[in-house]
Every structure is written in C-alpha cells, then in structure tokens.
Amino acid sequence: MIRPATREEFKRWLGQFDRKQAAFALEGTTGWRFVVEELQAARMEAHLAEPAETRARRGPKRRAKTDRADARLLRDLLLTDNLPESWIPPTHLADLRTTVRLRRALVESRSAWIRRMQAQLLHHGLPSAPHLSTVIGREYVLSAPLPPAGHQVVEVGSRMLEIFDEEVEELDRQLESFASRHVGCQVLQRQWGIGPILSTAILAEFGDTRRFSSSRQSVRFAGLDVTVEESDGKRTRGHLSRQGSPVLRWALYEAAGGAWRKASPDHDYYLEVKRRLGPSGPAYRSLAGSCVVCITNWPTRATTLSPKPLDLGAATPTLSMILRLAPLCARSRVHADVPC
C-alpha cells in the first residue's frame, strides 16, 4: 500500500524495481496520469485498464471487493493478455484535453447562473429578460423590481457572469492559437460547422484514431451508437448509449447544428431526416454520427510520415496521419501557462 498517494511517494516506492523489467496495470480512474508518467519515466510498461470492461471481466458472481482483489484481477488479466486497455494520450494532447474540458465546465457554470437569474424573474412574476450574455440583458435584470434577496441573487450572478466571460475568452484565445498552428485542427476545420474551438475539442477527445479498426468503432467511442435490447422476439426501441466523452458529443452536436443553414452541404439531408422523424434532434444526431465517419475516413494521398508541414492544398490527410505527426510538432503544444 502506497500512502500517501502522491507522486514523490510513488516514485520512491518504484525505486525497488530499478533496472528491472516490469509491467504495471492500473484502472483509468482519477489519479492515473502521474502514475503512468512515472512508469514511463522509469522505462516500464504502463497499461491503463478501462474500468467498466474490467469490472465486467470480474464476472456476475458477487464477491468481496477490496483493493487487493482488484489488484489481483488486474494482474491476472494482464498476464493472460485479456486486459481491456484504454488509450494513453501523449502529454500535449492530455494537456489540451484538460484545457478543453475546463472551458466546457466554465460555459456550463455560466449557463447555470443565467438560468438561476431567469428563475428569479419568473419566481416573482416578472417578464423574462433578454439574453443575459448581453449588456442589455444584464442591465434589465439588475434594474428589475425584485425583493432584496432576489436582487442579491442577480447582483452576484451578474458578477459571476463577468468572471466567466473573461476566463472563457482567455481560454478561447489559447485554443484558437493552438488551432492556427496545428495541422490536425486545420484539417478538421474543412468539415462544415467545425471552427477552431470545436476542432481542438474533437482532436483532444478523439485522440489517435488508428486504434479504431472501422468508423463503427469510432461512432461507438463517441457514444452515438444506438443500443438494442432483444429477447424472445421482443425488441426494445433503442436509444443512444451516450458512453464516452460528453465533451466530444457536445462538439459533434455543435458541428452538426449548422446543417439547418441553406449553405450547409448537409442541408438537404437534414430536411429529409427532419421530415421523416419529426423534431430536429434525430437529424442532428444522425449528422453528428456522419461527422465522426467523415473524420475517421478522410481520403489521403500521403503515404509517408514526415515532420514537415503538410501541403493541405495537395492532399487531405486522415486524422490518423495528423495524430501521428502531432508529437513531432512541438510548436503545436499548449503553452505551459495554460490553466488545467
């Protein structure tokens, strides 16, 4: 048992394996990153186990679940080559993923405060304010005839929105700077509806697409596959699995959301699905899945891996090839002062 679970303590414990060949398996839960980094620094094999599939390999029979039993299961799965492994992203993509998720968390917190302020107006029977992301909307809600407690809520909310706006703008500048230098982001932006922010989110969350043998696997990784439950002739209507990264699904939905515009190359398909299934939701989900297929299967005439900049006018490389080049492009990394 390693206590406390810190980098320095783990590094000290790892010293007993110095100059020895060793392989370690650990679950992909909170805290895995520093363990993997120290194992790689010590030139040892690190295997990151996918928690859900590892739990399924334990079997349906109920047994006592302890840390020692979990470690024994990981050891046995690794020795028998049955360990369900997760992909370990390189350092710069892991940092980019952290930054993208931080931005998404700030945007969600900002939206929560907007809803809280709008709820105060509704609670006291006042008309809804204009969008609170605008100056007019905030001036309106601050001047609304609310009781002292309600007025305090909108005052605090207004200050919080200003803080969120400043932080999100700073992160946007960092991500846009990254996207302007990274070839993979430039290629992703060729897809209709994908801009600098979405391209960095998709690149960070998808990672190396070479680990997918087909576009069907990439769709399943994004959580856009339809689940099916069938037994004795009965078939339950499927729904999206929603497994995997919520940030990736958000980015794909945002990219598909522009299909309602007439200029979109997918506008006719959007109208067809909407006419057949009703609301816009199924159309956006279908387009998001199509976006994953396009990203995974972009054609390319490039056959070699080179650290030189790609001529995007001559060839459209696949995302797999772009991600092979990513570790070689040091200038594409997120700056060290990016908040994570």
TORVEX-158162 format. One record per residue: residue in one letter; x, z, y of N, C-alpha, C in turn. Coordinates in steps of 0.2 Angstrom, whole numbers, plus 5000, padded with zeros to 4 digits. Each point is the difference from the previous one (the first is absolute). Layout:
! TORVEX-158162
AXZYXZYXZY
...
//
This chain:
! TORVEX-158162
M500450004994499650005006500450005006
I499949955005500450005006499650035006
R500250065002499750035006500550025005
P499949995006499449965003500149934999
A499549965000500049934999500249965006
T500750015001500249965006500649954998
R500249965005500549954998500750034998
E500250055004500650034999500050044993
E499550044998499950034994500049954994
F499749955001500049954995500649964999
K500449995005500649975000500550054997
R500050065001500450054997499950004992
W499350004998499850004993500349944997
L500049945003500149944997500849994999
G500450055003500750004999500250014993
Q499650034996500250014993500049944996
F499749955002500049934997500649955003
D500450035004500549965003500449964994
R500149935002500449964995499749994993
K499350025000499749994994499449955001
Q499949964995499449955000499450034998
A499550005005499450034999499449965003
A499450014998499449975003499550065001
F499649995005499550055002499449975001
A499450034998499349985001499750055004
L499649985006499650055004499449965002
E499550045001499349975002500149985007
G499649955002500049975007499550045004
T500150075001499650045004500550025006
T499750045005500350025006500750034998
G500549985003500750034999500449954996
W499849954998500449964995500649965004
R499949995006500549965003500750035001
F500150065002500650035000500350014993
V499650014995500350004993500349944998
V499649945001500249944998500749985004
E500050015007500649995004500650034997
E499950074998500650034998500249984993
L499649984996500149974993500449935001
Q499849965005500349945001500750015003
A500050055004500750015003500550034995
A499750034995500550024994500149954995
R499749945001500149944995499650024994
M499450035000499650014994499449975001
E499749994994499449964999499450045003
A499649975004499450045002499449964998
H499550034997499449974998499450035003
L499649975003499450035004499449984996
A499750064997499449994996499450005004
E499549954998499450005004499550054997
P499850055005499750064997499349994996
A499649955002499449994997500149984993
E500449954999500149974993500450054996
T500550045003500350054996499550054997
R499650025004499550054998499549974994
A499949935001499649974994500450004994
R500749995000500450004994500050074997
R499850055003500050074997499550004995
G499449965000499550004995499450045002
P499449994997499450035002500050074997
K500450024996500050074997500250055006
R499650055001500250055005500650054997
R500550005004500550054999500250035006
A500450064999500350035006500449965004
K499950005006500449965005500450045004
T500750004999500550035003500549955003
D500550035004500549965002500549984995
R500150044995500449994994499749944996
A499350014999499749954996500049935003
D499950005007500149945003500749975000
A500550045001500749974999500149974993
R499750044995500149984993499749934999
L499449995003499649944999500449945004
L500350015006500449955003500649984996
R500350054997500649994996499949964994
D499450014997499849974994499849935001
L499749995006499849935002500649965002
L500450035003500649965002500549984994
L500050054995500449984994499749954996
T499450005000499649954996499949935004
D500250005006499949945004499349995001
N499650055001499349995001499850035007
L500550025004499850035007499749955004
P499450015003499749965005500350015007
E500449955002500550015005499649975007
S500250035005499849985007500649975003
W499949955004500549965004500350055005
I500750005000500350045005500249965006
P499750015006500249955006500750025002
P500349955003500750015003499950045007
T500550035002500050055005499649975007
H500249945002499749985006499349984999
L499749984994499349994999499650075000
A500450054997499750064999499950035007
D500549995005499950025007499549965003
L499949944999499549965003499350024998
R500050014993499350034998499850065003
T500550055001499850065004499849995007
T500349955003499849995007499349975000
V499949954996499349975000499550054998
R500150044996499550054998499950055005
L500550025004500050045006499549975005
R500149945001499649965005499350004998
R499949994994499350004997499650075001
A500450054998499850075001499850025007
L500449975005499850025007499449965002
V499949944998499449965002499450034997
E500150024994499450044997499850065003
S500550045002499950065004499749985007
R500249955003499749985006499349985000
S499849974994499349984999499650064999
A500350054996499650064999499850045006
W500550005005499950035007499449965004
I500149934999499449965004499450024997
R499950004993499450024997499750075002
R500550055001499850065001499850015008
M500249965004499850005007499349965001
Q499949954996499449965000499550054997
A500150044995499550054997499850055005
Q500550025004499750055006499549975004
L500149945002499549965004499350004996
L500049984994499449994996499750074999
H500450054999499850074999499650025006
H500149995006499750025006499549955003
G499949944996499549965002500249955005
L500649985001500349965005500149934997
P500049955004500149934998500750004997
S500149954996500749994997500549975005
A500650025000500549985005500349934998
P500249975005500449944998500650014996
H500349964997500650014996500550055003
L500150054996500450055003500849985000
S500149954998500749975000500249975007
T499449995004500149985007500050055005
V500249995006500050045006499350025002
I499649955000499350015002499650044995
G500150004994499750044995500250075001
R500750015001500250075001499750035006
E500049975005499850025007499250024999
Y499749964996499250014999499950074996
V500450014995499950064996500250065003
L500549995005500350065003499550025006
S499649955002499550025006499350014997
A499950004993499450014997499750075001
P499450015001499750075002500050044993
L500550034998500150044994500050075001
P499850044996500250085001500750014999
P500250065003500850015000500349994993
A499750024994500349994994500149934998
G499549965002500049934998500549965005
H500050035006500549975005500750014998
Q500150064997500750024997500249954995
V499549984995500249964995500249935002
V499649975005500249935003500750015004
E500150055003500650015004500650004995
V500050044995500550004995500149944997
G499449974998500049934997500349955004
S499950005006500349955005500850005000
R500250075000500750015000500349984994
M499750014994500249984994500149924999
L499549975003500049935000500649975003
E500150035006500649975004500650014996
I500150064996500650014996500049954995
F499549994996500049954995500149935002
D499849985006500149935002500850005002
E500350055003500749995001500449994994
E499850054995500449994993499949944997
V499449984999499849934997500449945003
E500050005007500349955003500850004999
E500350065000500750004998500149984993
L499650024995500149974993499949935000
D499549975004499949935000500649965002
R500350035005500649965003500650004995
Q500050064996500550004995499949954994
L499350004998499849954994500149935003
E499849995006500049935002500749975001
S500550055002500749985000500349994993
F499850044995500249994993499749934998
A499449995001499649934998500449945003
S500250015006500349945003500749984997
R500350054997500749994997500049994992
H499450024997500049994993499749944997
V500349964996499849944998499350004996
G500050064996499450014996499450015004
C500050035006499550015004499849945004
Q500549965001499849935004499749954995
V500150014994499749964995499350024999
L499950074999499350024999499649995006
Q500249995006499649985006499849935000
R500249964995499749934999499350014998
Q499950054996499350014998499550025005
W499449965001499650015005499750085000
G500050035006499850065001500650064999
I500649984998500550055000500549995006
G500050065003500550005006500650054998
P500450025006500550044998499950064997
I499550045002499850064997499850004993
L499649954999499749994993500649984995
S500449965003500549974996500550054997
T500250055005500450064998499750044995
A499350015001499650054995500049964993
I499949945000499949974993500749994997
L500549995004500750004997500250074997
A499950055004500250074998499650024994
E499449995000499650024994500049964994
F500149935001500049964994500750014996
G500550005004500750014997500249934997
D500450014994500249954997499549974995
T499849945002499449974996500349974993
R500650004999500349974994499850044994
R499850065001499850054995499349984997
F499649955004499449984998500049934996
S499850004994500149944996499449955002
S499550025003499549955002499650035007
S499749965003499650025006499550054998
R499750004994499550054998500350075000
Q500650004998500350075001500150035007
S500249955004500050025007499450025003
V499449964998499450025003499850074997
R500150014994499950074997500450055003
F500649995002500550055004499750015006
A499649965004499750015006499450045000
G499750004994499450044999499449965001
L500149935000499449955002499749974993
D500250034995499749974993499350044999
V499649964997499350034998500050034993
T499850065000500050044994499449984996
V500050004993499549994996499950054995
E499450024998499950054995499549974996
E500149994993499649974996500050034993
S499450014997499950044994499449984997
D500049974993499449994996499549955004
G500349955003499649955003499850025007
K500150065002499950035007500649995005
R499949975005500549985005499850035007
T500450055002499950035006500349955006
R499650005005500349965006500650025003
G500549965000500750025002500050025008
H500650035001500150025007500850005001
L500249995006500750005001500450074998
S500549994996500450064998500350045005
R500249975006500350035006500650054997
Q500349974996500750044998500549975004
G500650045000500549985004500050025008
S500449965004500150025007499449995004
P499750055003499449985005500249965006
V500750015002500249975006500149924998
L500249994994500049934998499349965000
R499550044998499349975000499849995007
W500250055004499850005007500349935003
A500649994999500349945003499749944998
L499950004993499749944997499349985003
Y499650065001499349995003500049985007
E500550035004500149975006500249935001
A500449984995500249935000499449954998
A499650034996499449964998499450005005
G500150055004499450015005500049955005
G500549965001500049945005499649944997
A499850004994499749944997499349985004
W499750055003499449985003500149955006
R500650005003500249955005500049934998
K499749965004500049924998500649974999
A500550035003500749975000500350024993
S499850054997500350024994499949944994
P500649994996499949954995499550034994
D499950065000499550034995499350015002
H499949975006499350015003499549984996
D500049944997499549974996499950044994
Y500650024997499950044994499750075001
Y500150035006499750065002499349995001
L499749955003499349985001499749994993
E500349974996499749994993499950074996
V500550045000500050064997499550055003
K499950005007499650045003499349974999
R499949944999499349974999499850024993
R500450004995499950014993499950084999
L500450045003500050074998499750055006
G499849975006499750045005500550025005
P500250075000500450035006500749975000
S500450015005500649985001500550034995
G499950064998500450044996500349964994
P499649984995500249964995500549945001
A499849975006500449945002500750025002
Y500050065004500750025002500450024994
R499750044995500350024994500349944996
S499649955000500249944996500649965004
L500050005006500549975004500650045000
A500050075000500550044999500449994993
G499649994995500349994994500449935000
S499749955003500349935001500650015004
C500050045005500650015004500650034995
V499850044996500650034995500249944996
V499649964997500249954996500549955004
C499849985006500449965004500750035001
I500050065002500650045001500550004994
T499750014994500450004994500249934998
N499649955001500249934997500149955006
W500350025005500249955005500549954997
P499949945001500549954997500750005004
T500549984996500750005003500449954997
R500449975004500549954998500750034999
A500150065003500650044999500250034993
T500549984998500250024993500650055000
T500350025005500650045000499850065005
L500450054999499950065004500650005004
S499950005007500650005005499850055005
P500550045003499950045005499949965007
K500149945000499949965006499350005002
P499949995007499349995002499649944997
L499450014998499749944997499749965005
D500049934999499749955004499250004999
L499650045004499350004998499749935001
G500349965004499649935001500149964994
A500550014996500249964994499750024993
A499950075000499750024994499650075001
T499550014996499650065001500250044994
P500450055000500250044995499550054997
T500050024994499650054997500150075003
L499650045000500150075002500550034995
S500049984994500550034995500749985003
M500149945002500749985002500250035006
I499550015005500150045006500250074999
L499750034995500250074998500750014997
R500249944997500750004997500550005006
L499849975005500549995006499950065004
A499550044999499950065005500650055000
P500350024994500550055001500649975003
L500149935000500649975003499950005007
C499550005003499950005007500050065004
A500650035001500050075003499750005007
R500049955003499850005007499250005000
S499750004994499350005000499750074999
R500550054999499750064998499750045006
V499650054999499750045005500550045003
H500050015006500550045004500050074997
A500650045001500050064997499650055004
D499849995006499650045004499349994999
V499849964995499349994999499750074997
P499450025003499850064997499649994994
C500250044995499749994993499750074998
//
